């Protein structure tokens, strides 16, 4: 079940990088690094709990 999630995350990452490159932003600047760190943190933390199903 993690494969589709990984694929979706990678697609999101690709779209973000493409938009940053088209906007003339240097991908090695702090924004690019922060984006990478946020994506990695989200992947490590896993999906957010569903608010419709309180535990």
N, C-alpha and C positions, 0 to 999 in steps of 0.2 A: 504493500500500500504506500510505501515511501517513495517508490519510483515515480509515480505521477506527480507527487508533490515536489520532488527534486526537479523534475522536468519543468514544472510550472515556475519554480523559483529561478531556474536558469533562463527561461524565456523572459521573465520579468527583468532579470539582470541585463540580458542582451538589449532589451528595449531601452532601459535606462542609460546604458552606455552609449547606444546609438543616438539618443536624444542629446546627451551631453556632448558628444563629438560634433553633432550637427550644429549645436549652439556655440561652438568654438571654445568650449570649456576644456582646459587641460585635464585629462583623466587622472593625472598623477597629483593633482592639487588636493587640498584638504577635503573638499566636497566629495570627490571620488573616493577617497579613503574612508570617509565617514559612511558613505553609502555601502561600501564593501563590508564595513564592520557591522552595520545595522543588519544587512542581509545574513551575515554569518551568525550574528546573535539570534536572529529570528529562527534560523535553521536549527541552532543548538537548543533553543527553548521549546521548539515544537509548536504545534498549532495552539491558538488561544482557546480557552474553554468556551463552549457554546453558551451564550447568555440566556438562551431559551430553555436551557436545562440546568437549573441550579443544582449544585451537588448536595 
